[in-house]
């Protein structure tokens, strides 16, 4: 996701029953809305998060989010999105899906 567009890239051998999970899609974004979103997640403490949130479970659903701004880059990885991920990362995931506009869902969560 940039301030101008968001791209969904499925796994190269994706074979889901719902076609939207198998196809690349690109959505143009309102630059003001995305800049506002980036500023919001910075204010909520993105730069202060740990780089990695480890899971105690072996059944995990990993999520990584990278933010680049003004020459700074930070990646936050959660081993288990559902159980051991900060609320801010879950919020970012939700908002990115909203911006994408195809009502995508995280379909591979731990049982």
C-alpha positions, 0 to 999 in steps of 0.5 A: 500500500502506498498513499496512492494505491493498494495492491493485493497479490495472491500466493503464486499457486493460490487455488481458493474457491473464491476467485478474488483470492486467486487474482491480483487486484489494484485499487487507487486510493484517495491520497488525503485519506491514506496520509491521514491513516499513516499519521494516525498509526504513527500517533498510535505508536507504530514506531514504538512497537517491537519488531517481532511478537512471538507465539507460544502456539505451533499453529500460527497465522503470521502477519508482517507490516512494513512502514516506510516514511522519511527514510525510516523503515520498520517491519513488525511481524506477528507469529500469530495474528489472532492471539499474540498480535498488538491491537494496532497491527490488527487495526492496520490489517483491517484498514488495509482490507477496507482500503482494498475494497474487495472485502477480503478476509484472513482465511487461514487463521489458527484452529 
